[in-house]
Amino acid sequence: MGNDLTKREQEILKWLIHGMSNKEIAEKESISPRTVQKHLQRIYQCLGVQTRAEAIVFIHQDGKHLHL
């Protein structure tokens, strides 16, 4: 499931887990907040979740293999 994430998506997911907002992630990755949102939509789809909170819970429970 999560193994299908690109390197960029894995980076964005790492920042998400650290509690960063889309704007903060965008600044860190030198991309627009809209691009962050697009990446998050794909991340949620790959993880089988629908929200930011669900993604964080998924990673803490089942995402050990992602090596973030």
mmCIF file of the N, C-alpha and C atoms, coordinates in Angstrom:
data_MODEL
# 
_entry.id   MODEL 
# 
loop_
_atom_site.group_PDB 
_atom_site.id 
_atom_site.type_symbol 
_atom_site.label_atom_id 
_atom_site.label_alt_id 
_atom_site.label_comp_id 
_atom_site.label_asym_id 
_atom_site.label_entity_id 
_atom_site.label_seq_id 
_atom_site.pdbx_PDB_ins_code 
_atom_site.Cartn_x 
_atom_site.Cartn_y 
_atom_site.Cartn_z 
_atom_site.occupancy 
_atom_site.B_iso_or_equiv 
_atom_site.pdbx_formal_charge 
_atom_site.auth_seq_id 
_atom_site.auth_comp_id 
_atom_site.auth_asym_id 
_atom_site.auth_atom_id 
_atom_site.pdbx_PDB_model_num 
ATOM 1   N N  . MET A 1 1  ? 0.824  -1.189 0.000  1.00 0.00 ? 1  MET A N  1 
ATOM 2   C CA . MET A 1 1  ? 0.000  0.000  0.000  1.00 0.00 ? 1  MET A CA 1 
ATOM 3   C C  . MET A 1 1  ? 0.870  1.255  0.000  1.00 0.00 ? 1  MET A C  1 
ATOM 4   N N  . GLY A 1 2  ? 1.469  1.589  1.128  1.00 0.00 ? 2  GLY A N  1 
ATOM 5   C CA . GLY A 1 2  ? 2.297  2.771  1.241  1.00 0.00 ? 2  GLY A CA 1 
ATOM 6   C C  . GLY A 1 2  ? 3.586  2.704  0.450  1.00 0.00 ? 2  GLY A C  1 
ATOM 7   N N  . ASN A 1 3  ? 3.958  1.505  -0.005 1.00 0.00 ? 3  ASN A N  1 
ATOM 8   C CA . ASN A 1 3  ? 5.181  1.354  -0.787 1.00 0.00 ? 3  ASN A CA 1 
ATOM 9   C C  . ASN A 1 3  ? 5.081  2.032  -2.142 1.00 0.00 ? 3  ASN A C  1 
ATOM 10  N N  . ASP A 1 4  ? 3.880  2.388  -2.580 1.00 0.00 ? 4  ASP A N  1 
ATOM 11  C CA . ASP A 1 4  ? 3.683  3.029  -3.865 1.00 0.00 ? 4  ASP A CA 1 
ATOM 12  C C  . ASP A 1 4  ? 3.932  4.535  -3.809 1.00 0.00 ? 4  ASP A C  1 
ATOM 13  N N  . LEU A 1 5  ? 4.278  5.060  -2.643 1.00 0.00 ? 5  LEU A N  1 
ATOM 14  C CA . LEU A 1 5  ? 4.513  6.491  -2.507 1.00 0.00 ? 5  LEU A CA 1 
ATOM 15  C C  . LEU A 1 5  ? 5.838  6.875  -3.153 1.00 0.00 ? 5  LEU A C  1 
ATOM 16  N N  . THR A 1 6  ? 5.823  8.024  -3.842 1.00 0.00 ? 6  THR A N  1 
ATOM 17  C CA . THR A 1 6  ? 7.063  8.546  -4.413 1.00 0.00 ? 6  THR A CA 1 
ATOM 18  C C  . THR A 1 6  ? 7.936  9.099  -3.289 1.00 0.00 ? 6  THR A C  1 
ATOM 19  N N  . LYS A 1 7  ? 9.181  9.382  -3.611 1.00 0.00 ? 7  LYS A N  1 
ATOM 20  C CA . LYS A 1 7  ? 10.080 9.970  -2.612 1.00 0.00 ? 7  LYS A CA 1 
ATOM 21  C C  . LYS A 1 7  ? 9.520  11.302 -2.111 1.00 0.00 ? 7  LYS A C  1 
ATOM 22  N N  . ARG A 1 8  ? 8.977  12.105 -3.011 1.00 0.00 ? 8  ARG A N  1 
ATOM 23  C CA . ARG A 1 8  ? 8.399  13.404 -2.623 1.00 0.00 ? 8  ARG A CA 1 
ATOM 24  C C  . ARG A 1 8  ? 7.225  13.184 -1.675 1.00 0.00 ? 8  ARG A C  1 
ATOM 25  N N  . GLU A 1 9  ? 6.361  12.231 -1.999 1.00 0.00 ? 9  GLU A N  1 
ATOM 26  C CA . GLU A 1 9  ? 5.210  11.938 -1.137 1.00 0.00 ? 9  GLU A CA 1 
ATOM 27  C C  . GLU A 1 9  ? 5.660  11.439 0.230  1.00 0.00 ? 9  GLU A C  1 
ATOM 28  N N  . GLN A 1 10 ? 6.706  10.641 0.262  1.00 0.00 ? 10 GLN A N  1 
ATOM 29  C CA . GLN A 1 10 ? 7.238  10.174 1.543  1.00 0.00 ? 10 GLN A CA 1 
ATOM 30  C C  . GLN A 1 10 ? 7.762  11.343 2.367  1.00 0.00 ? 10 GLN A C  1 
ATOM 31  N N  . GLU A 1 11 ? 8.420  12.295 1.711  1.00 0.00 ? 11 GLU A N  1 
ATOM 32  C CA . GLU A 1 11 ? 8.909  13.487 2.412  1.00 0.00 ? 11 GLU A CA 1 
ATOM 33  C C  . GLU A 1 11 ? 7.742  14.295 2.974  1.00 0.00 ? 11 GLU A C  1 
ATOM 34  N N  . ILE A 1 12 ? 6.716  14.485 2.160  1.00 0.00 ? 12 ILE A N  1 
ATOM 35  C CA . ILE A 1 12 ? 5.547  15.245 2.602  1.00 0.00 ? 12 ILE A CA 1 
ATOM 36  C C  . ILE A 1 12 ? 4.873  14.536 3.762  1.00 0.00 ? 12 ILE A C  1 
ATOM 37  N N  . LEU A 1 13 ? 4.765  13.237 3.686  1.00 0.00 ? 13 LEU A N  1 
ATOM 38  C CA . LEU A 1 13 ? 4.164  12.458 4.768  1.00 0.00 ? 13 LEU A CA 1 
ATOM 39  C C  . LEU A 1 13 ? 4.982  12.595 6.049  1.00 0.00 ? 13 LEU A C  1 
ATOM 40  N N  . LYS A 1 14 ? 6.299  12.609 5.915  1.00 0.00 ? 14 LYS A N  1 
ATOM 41  C CA . LYS A 1 14 ? 7.172  12.790 7.082  1.00 0.00 ? 14 LYS A CA 1 
ATOM 42  C C  . LYS A 1 14 ? 6.874  14.128 7.759  1.00 0.00 ? 14 LYS A C  1 
ATOM 43  N N  . TRP A 1 15 ? 6.752  15.200 6.969  1.00 0.00 ? 15 TRP A N  1 
ATOM 44  C CA . TRP A 1 15 ? 6.458  16.518 7.548  1.00 0.00 ? 15 TRP A CA 1 
ATOM 45  C C  . TRP A 1 15 ? 5.062  16.531 8.165  1.00 0.00 ? 15 TRP A C  1 
ATOM 46  N N  . LEU A 1 16 ? 4.122  15.859 7.533  1.00 0.00 ? 16 LEU A N  1 
ATOM 47  C CA . LEU A 1 16 ? 2.758  15.766 8.058  1.00 0.00 ? 16 LEU A CA 1 
ATOM 48  C C  . LEU A 1 16 ? 2.768  15.132 9.445  1.00 0.00 ? 16 LEU A C  1 
ATOM 49  N N  . ILE A 1 17 ? 3.511  14.054 9.591  1.00 0.00 ? 17 ILE A N  1 
ATOM 50  C CA . ILE A 1 17 ? 3.606  13.350 10.869 1.00 0.00 ? 17 ILE A CA 1 
ATOM 51  C C  . ILE A 1 17 ? 4.216  14.245 11.941 1.00 0.00 ? 17 ILE A C  1 
ATOM 52  N N  . HIS A 1 18 ? 5.093  15.151 11.523 1.00 0.00 ? 18 HIS A N  1 
ATOM 53  C CA . HIS A 1 18 ? 5.712  16.085 12.462 1.00 0.00 ? 18 HIS A CA 1 
ATOM 54  C C  . HIS A 1 18 ? 4.793  17.265 12.789 1.00 0.00 ? 18 HIS A C  1 
ATOM 55  N N  . GLY A 1 19 ? 3.570  17.237 12.277 1.00 0.00 ? 19 GLY A N  1 
ATOM 56  C CA . GLY A 1 19 ? 2.579  18.251 12.629 1.00 0.00 ? 19 GLY A CA 1 
ATOM 57  C C  . GLY A 1 19 ? 2.629  19.529 11.821 1.00 0.00 ? 19 GLY A C  1 
ATOM 58  N N  . MET A 1 20 ? 3.322  19.504 10.698 1.00 0.00 ? 20 MET A N  1 
ATOM 59  C CA . MET A 1 20 ? 3.429  20.710 9.885  1.00 0.00 ? 20 MET A CA 1 
ATOM 60  C C  . MET A 1 20 ? 2.167  20.937 9.059  1.00 0.00 ? 20 MET A C  1 
ATOM 61  N N  . SER A 1 21 ? 1.830  22.206 8.869  1.00 0.00 ? 21 SER A N  1 
ATOM 62  C CA . SER A 1 21 ? 0.689  22.583 8.032  1.00 0.00 ? 21 SER A CA 1 
ATOM 63  C C  . SER A 1 21 ? 1.081  22.471 6.559  1.00 0.00 ? 21 SER A C  1 
ATOM 64  N N  . ASN A 1 22 ? 0.083  22.538 5.684  1.00 0.00 ? 22 ASN A N  1 
ATOM 65  C CA . ASN A 1 22 ? 0.365  22.492 4.246  1.00 0.00 ? 22 ASN A CA 1 
ATOM 66  C C  . ASN A 1 22 ? 1.291  23.637 3.849  1.00 0.00 ? 22 ASN A C  1 
ATOM 67  N N  . LYS A 1 23 ? 1.053  24.813 4.415  1.00 0.00 ? 23 LYS A N  1 
ATOM 68  C CA . LYS A 1 23 ? 1.886  25.977 4.102  1.00 0.00 ? 23 LYS A CA 1 
ATOM 69  C C  . LYS A 1 23 ? 3.332  25.743 4.545  1.00 0.00 ? 23 LYS A C  1 
ATOM 70  N N  . GLU A 1 24 ? 3.509  25.195 5.735  1.00 0.00 ? 24 GLU A N  1 
ATOM 71  C CA . GLU A 1 24 ? 4.858  24.917 6.237  1.00 0.00 ? 24 GLU A CA 1 
ATOM 72  C C  . GLU A 1 24 ? 5.562  23.859 5.385  1.00 0.00 ? 24 GLU A C  1 
ATOM 73  N N  . ILE A 1 25 ? 4.811  22.826 5.006  1.00 0.00 ? 25 ILE A N  1 
ATOM 74  C CA . ILE A 1 25 ? 5.378  21.777 4.149  1.00 0.00 ? 25 ILE A CA 1 
ATOM 75  C C  . ILE A 1 25 ? 5.783  22.376 2.804  1.00 0.00 ? 25 ILE A C  1 
ATOM 76  N N  . ALA A 1 26 ? 4.920  23.225 2.258  1.00 0.00 ? 26 ALA A N  1 
ATOM 77  C CA . ALA A 1 26 ? 5.200  23.862 0.969  1.00 0.00 ? 26 ALA A CA 1 
ATOM 78  C C  . ALA A 1 26 ? 6.495  24.664 1.035  1.00 0.00 ? 26 ALA A C  1 
ATOM 79  N N  . GLU A 1 27 ? 6.669  25.416 2.108  1.00 0.00 ? 27 GLU A N  1 
ATOM 80  C CA . GLU A 1 27 ? 7.891  26.208 2.263  1.00 0.00 ? 27 GLU A CA 1 
ATOM 81  C C  . GLU A 1 27 ? 9.114  25.300 2.385  1.00 0.00 ? 27 GLU A C  1 
ATOM 82  N N  . LYS A 1 28 ? 8.993  24.237 3.147  1.00 0.00 ? 28 LYS A N  1 
ATOM 83  C CA . LYS A 1 28 ? 10.096 23.300 3.361  1.00 0.00 ? 28 LYS A CA 1 
ATOM 84  C C  . LYS A 1 28 ? 10.497 22.621 2.051  1.00 0.00 ? 28 LYS A C  1 
ATOM 85  N N  . GLU A 1 29 ? 9.515  22.261 1.233  1.00 0.00 ? 29 GLU A N  1 
ATOM 86  C CA . GLU A 1 29 ? 9.757  21.518 -0.007 1.00 0.00 ? 29 GLU A CA 1 
ATOM 87  C C  . GLU A 1 29 ? 9.882  22.418 -1.241 1.00 0.00 ? 29 GLU A C  1 
ATOM 88  N N  . SER A 1 30 ? 9.727  23.734 -1.054 1.00 0.00 ? 30 SER A N  1 
ATOM 89  C CA . SER A 1 30 ? 9.801  24.703 -2.162 1.00 0.00 ? 30 SER A CA 1 
ATOM 90  C C  . SER A 1 30 ? 8.778  24.401 -3.256 1.00 0.00 ? 30 SER A C  1 
ATOM 91  N N  . ILE A 1 31 ? 7.544  24.125 -2.814 1.00 0.00 ? 31 ILE A N  1 
ATOM 92  C CA . ILE A 1 31 ? 6.423  23.907 -3.728 1.00 0.00 ? 31 ILE A CA 1 
ATOM 93  C C  . ILE A 1 31 ? 5.237  24.716 -3.209 1.00 0.00 ? 31 ILE A C  1 
ATOM 94  N N  . SER A 1 32 ? 4.168  24.789 -3.975 1.00 0.00 ? 32 SER A N  1 
ATOM 95  C CA . SER A 1 32 ? 2.999  25.553 -3.543 1.00 0.00 ? 32 SER A CA 1 
ATOM 96  C C  . SER A 1 32 ? 2.139  24.728 -2.580 1.00 0.00 ? 32 SER A C  1 
ATOM 97  N N  . PRO A 1 33 ? 1.363  25.418 -1.724 1.00 0.00 ? 33 PRO A N  1 
ATOM 98  C CA . PRO A 1 33 ? 0.446  24.691 -0.839 1.00 0.00 ? 33 PRO A CA 1 
ATOM 99  C C  . PRO A 1 33 ? -0.542 23.828 -1.628 1.00 0.00 ? 33 PRO A C  1 
ATOM 100 N N  . ARG A 1 34 ? -0.929 24.277 -2.807 1.00 0.00 ? 34 ARG A N  1 
ATOM 101 C CA . ARG A 1 34 ? -1.846 23.502 -3.649 1.00 0.00 ? 34 ARG A CA 1 
ATOM 102 C C  . ARG A 1 34 ? -1.187 22.192 -4.094 1.00 0.00 ? 34 ARG A C  1 
ATOM 103 N N  . THR A 1 35 ? 0.087  22.247 -4.406 1.00 0.00 ? 35 THR A N  1 
ATOM 104 C CA . THR A 1 35 ? 0.816  21.040 -4.789 1.00 0.00 ? 35 THR A CA 1 
ATOM 105 C C  . THR A 1 35 ? 0.908  20.083 -3.609 1.00 0.00 ? 35 THR A C  1 
ATOM 106 N N  . VAL A 1 36 ? 1.117  20.635 -2.419 1.00 0.00 ? 36 VAL A N  1 
ATOM 107 C CA . VAL A 1 36 ? 1.126  19.804 -1.209 1.00 0.00 ? 36 VAL A CA 1 
ATOM 108 C C  . VAL A 1 36 ? -0.215 19.099 -1.083 1.00 0.00 ? 36 VAL A C  1 
ATOM 109 N N  . GLN A 1 37 ? -1.316 19.837 -1.284 1.00 0.00 ? 37 GLN A N  1 
ATOM 110 C CA . GLN A 1 37 ? -2.653 19.250 -1.169 1.00 0.00 ? 37 GLN A CA 1 
ATOM 111 C C  . GLN A 1 37 ? -2.839 18.120 -2.177 1.00 0.00 ? 37 GLN A C  1 
ATOM 112 N N  . LYS A 1 38 ? -2.359 18.310 -3.392 1.00 0.00 ? 38 LYS A N  1 
ATOM 113 C CA . LYS A 1 38 ? -2.463 17.258 -4.415 1.00 0.00 ? 38 LYS A CA 1 
ATOM 114 C C  . LYS A 1 38 ? -1.676 16.010 -3.996 1.00 0.00 ? 38 LYS A C  1 
ATOM 115 N N  . HIS A 1 39 ? -0.480 16.222 -3.472 1.00 0.00 ? 39 HIS A N  1 
ATOM 116 C CA . HIS A 1 39 ? 0.316  15.090 -2.989 1.00 0.00 ? 39 HIS A CA 1 
ATOM 117 C C  . HIS A 1 39 ? -0.409 14.390 -1.838 1.00 0.00 ? 39 HIS A C  1 
ATOM 118 N N  . LEU A 1 40 ? -0.989 15.164 -0.933 1.00 0.00 ? 40 LEU A N  1 
ATOM 119 C CA . LEU A 1 40 ? -1.698 14.564 0.200  1.00 0.00 ? 40 LEU A CA 1 
ATOM 120 C C  . LEU A 1 40 ? -2.886 13.729 -0.266 1.00 0.00 ? 40 LEU A C  1 
ATOM 121 N N  . GLN A 1 41 ? -3.602 14.194 -1.276 1.00 0.00 ? 41 GLN A N  1 
ATOM 122 C CA . GLN A 1 41 ? -4.727 13.415 -1.800 1.00 0.00 ? 41 GLN A CA 1 
ATOM 123 C C  . GLN A 1 41 ? -4.249 12.051 -2.292 1.00 0.00 ? 41 GLN A C  1 
ATOM 124 N N  . ARG A 1 42 ? -3.135 12.040 -2.993 1.00 0.00 ? 42 ARG A N  1 
ATOM 125 C CA . ARG A 1 42 ? -2.589 10.770 -3.488 1.00 0.00 ? 42 ARG A CA 1 
ATOM 126 C C  . ARG A 1 42 ? -2.082 9.904  -2.336 1.00 0.00 ? 42 ARG A C  1 
ATOM 127 N N  . ILE A 1 43 ? -1.447 10.525 -1.350 1.00 0.00 ? 43 ILE A N  1 
ATOM 128 C CA . ILE A 1 43 ? -0.975 9.795  -0.169 1.00 0.00 ? 43 ILE A CA 1 
ATOM 129 C C  . ILE A 1 43 ? -2.150 9.130  0.532  1.00 0.00 ? 43 ILE A C  1 
ATOM 130 N N  . TYR A 1 44 ? -3.222 9.897  0.750  1.00 0.00 ? 44 TYR A N  1 
ATOM 131 C CA . TYR A 1 44 ? -4.408 9.341  1.418  1.00 0.00 ? 44 TYR A CA 1 
ATOM 132 C C  . TYR A 1 44 ? -4.950 8.157  0.629  1.00 0.00 ? 44 TYR A C  1 
ATOM 133 N N  . GLN A 1 45 ? -4.989 8.293  -0.687 1.00 0.00 ? 45 GLN A N  1 
ATOM 134 C CA . GLN A 1 45 ? -5.487 7.210  -1.542 1.00 0.00 ? 45 GLN A CA 1 
ATOM 135 C C  . GLN A 1 45 ? -4.602 5.967  -1.404 1.00 0.00 ? 45 GLN A C  1 
ATOM 136 N N  . CYS A 1 46 ? -3.303 6.158  -1.437 1.00 0.00 ? 46 CYS A N  1 
ATOM 137 C CA . CYS A 1 46 ? -2.369 5.023  -1.315 1.00 0.00 ? 46 CYS A CA 1 
ATOM 138 C C  . CYS A 1 46 ? -2.470 4.338  0.043  1.00 0.00 ? 46 CYS A C  1 
ATOM 139 N N  . LEU A 1 47 ? -2.704 5.124  1.091  1.00 0.00 ? 47 LEU A N  1 
ATOM 140 C CA . LEU A 1 47 ? -2.790 4.564  2.439  1.00 0.00 ? 47 LEU A CA 1 
ATOM 141 C C  . LEU A 1 47 ? -4.180 4.022  2.763  1.00 0.00 ? 47 LEU A C  1 
ATOM 142 N N  . GLY A 1 48 ? -5.165 4.378  1.941  1.00 0.00 ? 48 GLY A N  1 
ATOM 143 C CA . GLY A 1 48 ? -6.533 3.937  2.200  1.00 0.00 ? 48 GLY A CA 1 
ATOM 144 C C  . GLY A 1 48 ? -7.194 4.711  3.321  1.00 0.00 ? 48 GLY A C  1 
ATOM 145 N N  . VAL A 1 49 ? -6.832 5.997  3.437  1.00 0.00 ? 49 VAL A N  1 
ATOM 146 C CA . VAL A 1 49 ? -7.415 6.861  4.465  1.00 0.00 ? 49 VAL A CA 1 
ATOM 147 C C  . VAL A 1 49 ? -8.058 8.067  3.794  1.00 0.00 ? 49 VAL A C  1 
ATOM 148 N N  . GLN A 1 50 ? -8.784 8.864  4.606  1.00 0.00 ? 50 GLN A N  1 
ATOM 149 C CA . GLN A 1 50 ? -9.468 10.021 4.030  1.00 0.00 ? 50 GLN A CA 1 
ATOM 150 C C  . GLN A 1 50 ? -9.051 11.350 4.638  1.00 0.00 ? 50 GLN A C  1 
ATOM 151 N N  . THR A 1 51 ? -8.403 11.313 5.783  1.00 0.00 ? 51 THR A N  1 
ATOM 152 C CA . THR A 1 51 ? -8.058 12.560 6.458  1.00 0.00 ? 51 THR A CA 1 
ATOM 153 C C  . THR A 1 51 ? -6.605 12.564 6.926  1.00 0.00 ? 51 THR A C  1 
ATOM 154 N N  . ARG A 1 52 ? -6.143 13.739 7.258  1.00 0.00 ? 52 ARG A N  1 
ATOM 155 C CA . ARG A 1 52 ? -4.811 13.945 7.812  1.00 0.00 ? 52 ARG A CA 1 
ATOM 156 C C  . ARG A 1 52 ? -4.636 13.111 9.082  1.00 0.00 ? 52 ARG A C  1 
ATOM 157 N N  . ALA A 1 53 ? -5.632 13.184 9.956  1.00 0.00 ? 53 ALA A N  1 
ATOM 158 C CA . ALA A 1 53 ? -5.574 12.444 11.224 1.00 0.00 ? 53 ALA A CA 1 
ATOM 159 C C  . ALA A 1 53 ? -5.501 10.937 10.980 1.00 0.00 ? 53 ALA A C  1 
ATOM 160 N N  . GLU A 1 54 ? -6.292 10.435 10.052 1.00 0.00 ? 54 GLU A N  1 
ATOM 161 C CA . GLU A 1 54 ? -6.263 9.003  9.735  1.00 0.00 ? 54 GLU A CA 1 
ATOM 162 C C  . GLU A 1 54 ? -4.900 8.598  9.181  1.00 0.00 ? 54 GLU A C  1 
ATOM 163 N N  . ALA A 1 55 ? -4.293 9.460  8.382  1.00 0.00 ? 55 ALA A N  1 
ATOM 164 C CA . ALA A 1 55 ? -2.968 9.156  7.828  1.00 0.00 ? 55 ALA A CA 1 
ATOM 165 C C  . ALA A 1 55 ? -1.940 9.041  8.951  1.00 0.00 ? 55 ALA A C  1 
ATOM 166 N N  . ILE A 1 56 ? -2.001 9.951  9.908  1.00 0.00 ? 56 ILE A N  1 
ATOM 167 C CA . ILE A 1 56 ? -1.062 9.927  11.032 1.00 0.00 ? 56 ILE A CA 1 
ATOM 168 C C  . ILE A 1 56 ? -1.256 8.665  11.861 1.00 0.00 ? 56 ILE A C  1 
ATOM 169 N N  . VAL A 1 57 ? -2.510 8.320  12.145 1.00 0.00 ? 57 VAL A N  1 
ATOM 170 C CA . VAL A 1 57 ? -2.793 7.099  12.911 1.00 0.00 ? 57 VAL A CA 1 
ATOM 171 C C  . VAL A 1 57 ? -2.298 5.878  12.142 1.00 0.00 ? 57 VAL A C  1 
ATOM 172 N N  . PHE A 1 58 ? -2.564 5.830  10.843 1.00 0.00 ? 58 PHE A N  1 
ATOM 173 C CA . PHE A 1 58 ? -2.120 4.702  10.018 1.00 0.00 ? 58 PHE A CA 1 
ATOM 174 C C  . PHE A 1 58 ? -0.608 4.525  10.118 1.00 0.00 ? 58 PHE A C  1 
ATOM 175 N N  . ILE A 1 59 ? 0.125  5.604  9.972  1.00 0.00 ? 59 ILE A N  1 
ATOM 176 C CA . ILE A 1 59 ? 1.585  5.531  10.006 1.00 0.00 ? 59 ILE A CA 1 
ATOM 177 C C  . ILE A 1 59 ? 2.076  5.047  11.359 1.00 0.00 ? 59 ILE A C  1 
ATOM 178 N N  . HIS A 1 60 ? 1.475  5.553  12.420 1.00 0.00 ? 60 HIS A N  1 
ATOM 179 C CA . HIS A 1 60 ? 1.905  5.131  13.755 1.00 0.00 ? 60 HIS A CA 1 
ATOM 180 C C  . HIS A 1 60 ? 1.573  3.660  14.026 1.00 0.00 ? 60 HIS A C  1 
ATOM 181 N N  . GLN A 1 61 ? 0.488  3.162  13.438 1.00 0.00 ? 61 GLN A N  1 
ATOM 182 C CA . GLN A 1 61 ? 0.083  1.779  13.686 1.00 0.00 ? 61 GLN A CA 1 
ATOM 183 C C  . GLN A 1 61 ? 0.657  0.795  12.674 1.00 0.00 ? 61 GLN A C  1 
ATOM 184 N N  . ASP A 1 62 ? 0.634  1.162  11.404 1.00 0.00 ? 62 ASP A N  1 
ATOM 185 C CA . ASP A 1 62 ? 0.954  0.207  10.340 1.00 0.00 ? 62 ASP A CA 1 
ATOM 186 C C  . ASP A 1 62 ? 2.081  0.631  9.407  1.00 0.00 ? 62 ASP A C  1 
ATOM 187 N N  . GLY A 1 63 ? 2.647  1.783  9.617  1.00 0.00 ? 63 GLY A N  1 
ATOM 188 C CA . GLY A 1 63 ? 3.587  2.319  8.640  1.00 0.00 ? 63 GLY A CA 1 
ATOM 189 C C  . GLY A 1 63 ? 5.050  2.117  8.936  1.00 0.00 ? 63 GLY A C  1 
ATOM 190 N N  . LYS A 1 64 ? 5.370  1.193  9.789  1.00 0.00 ? 64 LYS A N  1 
ATOM 191 C CA . LYS A 1 64 ? 6.773  0.970  10.166 1.00 0.00 ? 64 LYS A CA 1 
ATOM 192 C C  . LYS A 1 64 ? 7.646  0.646  8.946  1.00 0.00 ? 64 LYS A C  1 
ATOM 193 N N  . HIS A 1 65 ? 7.068  -0.019 7.955  1.00 0.00 ? 65 HIS A N  1 
ATOM 194 C CA . HIS A 1 65 ? 7.820  -0.438 6.765  1.00 0.00 ? 65 HIS A CA 1 
ATOM 195 C C  . HIS A 1 65 ? 8.134  0.710  5.805  1.00 0.00 ? 65 HIS A C  1 
ATOM 196 N N  . LEU A 1 66 ? 7.574  1.896  6.051  1.00 0.00 ? 66 LEU A N  1 
ATOM 197 C CA . LEU A 1 66 ? 7.792  3.009  5.137  1.00 0.00 ? 66 LEU A CA 1 
ATOM 198 C C  . LEU A 1 66 ? 9.132  3.710  5.359  1.00 0.00 ? 66 LEU A C  1 
ATOM 199 N N  . HIS A 1 67 ? 9.734  3.539  6.513  1.00 0.00 ? 67 HIS A N  1 
ATOM 200 C CA . HIS A 1 67 ? 11.039 4.139  6.821  1.00 0.00 ? 67 HIS A CA 1 
ATOM 201 C C  . HIS A 1 67 ? 11.050 5.644  6.599  1.00 0.00 ? 67 HIS A C  1 
ATOM 202 N N  . LEU A 1 68 ? 10.127 6.337  7.240  1.00 0.00 ? 68 LEU A N  1 
ATOM 203 C CA . LEU A 1 68 ? 10.061 7.793  7.071  1.00 0.00 ? 68 LEU A CA 1 
ATOM 204 C C  . LEU A 1 68 ? 11.029 8.515  7.954  1.00 0.00 ? 68 LEU A C  1 
# 
